[in-house]
Amino acid sequence: MLLGDPHDKGPADSGWSVDWRFHQLLMKLKRQDLMPLLVRLARYRFGTSELSLLTRQQKAMLVIDCERELAVTMSDKGQRQRGPKPS
């Protein structure tokens, strides 16, 4: 569950269109001030920071990449807040 969405599933599991999933991701990232993450991933993956130029296939890949990056980032942040693990 990323960014508080209890019904969050991968695009293939949700039954929702890629465009809808991409739009939802944009709204969530804007609310959390995380749009630079999406723009950085688009620039790295597709060579453009202009999100409106992406194809549906690129949007689908970007949604998956962004969700994966958010999960890693949130996991790392949680570990830093708890402190180091005892050896």
Backbone bond lengths (Angstrom), bond angles and torsions (degrees), N, CA, C in turn:
res aa  C-N    CA-C-N  psi(-1)  N-CA   C-N-CA  omega(-1)  CA-C   N-CA-C  phi
1 M - - - 1.450 - - 1.526 107.87 -
2 L 1.313 115.63 112.33 1.450 120.98 -178.56 1.515 110.57 -105.36
3 L 1.308 115.96 134.63 1.462 122.88 176.86 1.520 112.85 56.67
4 G 1.320 117.53 33.63 1.446 121.73 172.56 1.511 116.47 77.52
5 D 1.311 119.24 21.37 1.463 121.85 179.92 1.524 109.38 -100.23
6 P 1.335 118.82 103.36 1.464 120.74 -176.71 1.522 113.40 -69.18
7 H 1.317 118.04 -15.11 1.459 121.56 -179.30 1.523 111.65 -105.81
8 D 1.330 116.04 16.64 1.455 121.05 -176.69 1.521 110.05 -69.85
9 K 1.325 116.07 122.78 1.454 122.60 178.24 1.511 107.83 -138.34
10 G 1.309 116.54 166.19 1.448 120.37 175.46 1.515 110.48 -66.06
11 P 1.339 118.40 158.03 1.462 121.00 -177.82 1.527 113.66 -55.03
12 A 1.319 118.36 -37.80 1.464 120.38 -179.28 1.529 111.61 -71.37
13 D 1.333 117.55 -28.79 1.461 121.79 -177.14 1.517 112.97 -84.54
14 S 1.301 117.79 -24.32 1.459 120.34 -169.97 1.520 113.83 -83.61
15 G 1.312 117.73 -27.99 1.454 119.76 -175.92 1.515 112.87 81.85
16 W 1.316 118.57 -5.31 1.458 122.50 179.73 1.519 109.26 -87.52
17 S 1.300 116.46 156.74 1.457 121.08 -179.35 1.527 110.91 -70.57
18 V 1.305 114.70 157.75 1.460 121.06 178.44 1.520 110.28 -61.86
19 D 1.320 116.68 -41.67 1.466 119.71 -179.18 1.526 111.44 -61.82
20 W 1.320 116.97 -41.12 1.468 120.66 178.93 1.527 110.07 -64.60
21 R 1.326 117.07 -45.32 1.473 120.64 179.51 1.524 110.53 -61.44
22 F 1.328 116.83 -41.44 1.460 121.04 -179.97 1.523 110.14 -64.97
23 H 1.315 116.62 -43.30 1.466 121.07 178.76 1.535 110.60 -62.22
24 Q 1.318 117.04 -43.32 1.468 120.97 178.34 1.523 111.05 -62.26
25 L 1.324 116.69 -41.58 1.461 120.85 177.91 1.517 110.25 -62.11
26 L 1.323 117.24 -44.09 1.468 120.83 178.04 1.528 111.45 -58.04
27 M 1.324 116.47 -46.26 1.470 120.29 -179.35 1.529 111.03 -62.37
28 K 1.326 117.04 -43.84 1.465 120.15 -179.57 1.521 111.43 -64.82
29 L 1.322 116.49 -43.39 1.461 119.85 -179.54 1.520 111.51 -66.05
30 K 1.327 117.58 -36.99 1.465 120.31 177.22 1.521 110.70 -64.32
31 R 1.338 117.01 -42.21 1.472 120.56 179.34 1.520 111.86 -63.58
32 Q 1.327 117.04 -32.87 1.466 121.86 -177.27 1.530 112.47 -96.40
33 D 1.333 117.50 7.22 1.470 123.00 -177.42 1.527 111.97 55.61
34 L 1.335 116.45 42.22 1.464 121.66 -178.76 1.533 112.86 -115.65
35 M 1.330 117.96 16.66 1.458 120.62 179.54 1.525 113.13 -59.54
36 P 1.347 119.39 -34.06 1.470 118.25 177.78 1.538 112.75 -57.74
37 L 1.319 117.07 -30.63 1.468 120.32 177.36 1.526 110.54 -62.55
38 L 1.319 117.46 -46.78 1.458 121.82 -178.98 1.528 111.16 -65.98
39 V 1.317 116.76 -42.47 1.461 121.07 179.58 1.529 109.95 -64.41
40 R 1.324 117.23 -41.86 1.466 121.49 178.83 1.529 110.33 -62.31
41 L 1.329 117.06 -44.06 1.464 120.60 178.99 1.535 111.41 -64.32
42 A 1.328 117.44 -40.60 1.465 120.99 178.86 1.531 110.50 -64.57
43 R 1.317 116.34 -41.39 1.459 120.26 179.50 1.524 110.51 -65.37
44 Y 1.323 116.40 -42.75 1.463 121.20 -179.62 1.531 111.38 -67.75
45 R 1.320 116.16 -45.06 1.470 120.98 -172.81 1.529 113.02 -79.90
46 F 1.344 117.19 -39.21 1.463 120.62 -171.92 1.522 114.52 -121.96
47 G 1.320 117.72 -1.41 1.459 120.93 177.04 1.517 114.78 77.20
48 T 1.314 117.72 14.25 1.469 120.67 177.57 1.523 110.15 -141.50
49 S 1.320 114.89 143.85 1.462 119.35 174.98 1.523 110.51 -101.43
50 E 1.336 116.89 1.46 1.459 122.11 179.01 1.535 108.71 -88.46
51 L 1.326 116.45 100.00 1.461 121.83 -173.52 1.524 112.96 -66.57
52 S 1.312 118.18 -26.11 1.465 120.73 -178.85 1.533 112.36 -70.84
53 L 1.323 118.18 -14.40 1.464 121.84 -179.82 1.528 113.30 -89.18
54 L 1.329 117.08 -4.99 1.462 120.37 -176.25 1.528 111.48 -74.20
55 T 1.314 115.86 144.59 1.465 121.21 174.89 1.524 108.88 -79.86
56 R 1.334 116.33 170.29 1.473 119.87 178.72 1.525 110.25 -62.00
57 Q 1.327 117.37 -39.86 1.464 121.10 179.56 1.528 110.18 -64.51
58 Q 1.315 117.72 -41.80 1.458 120.89 177.60 1.517 111.24 -65.04
59 K 1.339 116.50 -40.02 1.467 120.03 177.25 1.521 110.80 -61.36
60 A 1.328 117.21 -42.46 1.465 120.71 179.65 1.522 110.50 -61.85
61 M 1.341 117.09 -43.73 1.459 120.32 178.74 1.521 111.11 -65.57
62 L 1.340 115.98 -38.75 1.459 120.23 -179.11 1.528 111.64 -67.08
63 V 1.322 117.67 -37.80 1.469 120.80 177.13 1.532 109.60 -60.07
64 I 1.316 116.71 -47.00 1.463 121.13 -179.59 1.524 110.61 -63.65
65 D 1.340 117.08 -46.69 1.463 121.03 179.73 1.521 111.81 -61.47
66 C 1.322 116.46 -42.66 1.462 120.89 -178.35 1.528 110.86 -67.04
67 E 1.324 117.59 -42.18 1.461 120.40 178.23 1.527 110.39 -62.82
68 R 1.322 116.69 -40.21 1.470 121.00 178.47 1.531 110.23 -64.46
69 E 1.324 116.98 -44.91 1.465 121.94 179.58 1.531 111.08 -63.93
70 L 1.326 116.71 -40.77 1.466 120.19 177.59 1.523 111.48 -63.75
71 A 1.322 117.02 -41.18 1.464 120.42 179.53 1.521 110.61 -62.32
72 V 1.317 117.06 -42.63 1.470 120.94 179.28 1.520 110.22 -66.29
73 T 1.326 116.20 -45.23 1.468 120.76 -179.37 1.522 111.31 -62.15
74 M 1.331 116.63 -44.67 1.464 120.34 -179.32 1.526 110.73 -67.89
75 S 1.300 117.91 -35.72 1.462 121.96 177.84 1.523 110.33 -65.45
76 D 1.331 116.56 -45.45 1.464 120.98 178.79 1.522 111.19 -62.90
77 K 1.321 116.51 -40.22 1.467 121.43 -179.82 1.529 110.07 -64.58
78 G 1.326 117.59 -41.58 1.463 121.36 178.89 1.517 112.04 -64.49
79 Q 1.318 117.48 -37.78 1.454 121.13 179.14 1.520 111.08 -68.78
80 R 1.328 117.26 -37.50 1.464 120.02 179.00 1.521 111.25 -68.17
81 Q 1.332 117.78 -33.84 1.467 120.74 179.72 1.525 111.50 -70.33
82 R 1.325 117.56 -32.68 1.451 120.95 179.12 1.504 112.87 -79.27
83 G 1.312 116.12 -20.11 1.456 120.14 -179.05 1.514 111.29 95.02
84 P 1.325 116.81 175.11 1.462 120.71 -177.35 1.520 111.21 -70.11
85 K 1.335 114.48 150.98 1.467 119.84 176.74 1.527 109.16 -76.89
86 P 1.330 116.68 140.61 1.471 118.95 177.30 1.525 110.50 -66.69
87 S 1.321 116.05 143.90 1.465 120.20 -179.07 1.497 112.11 -85.57
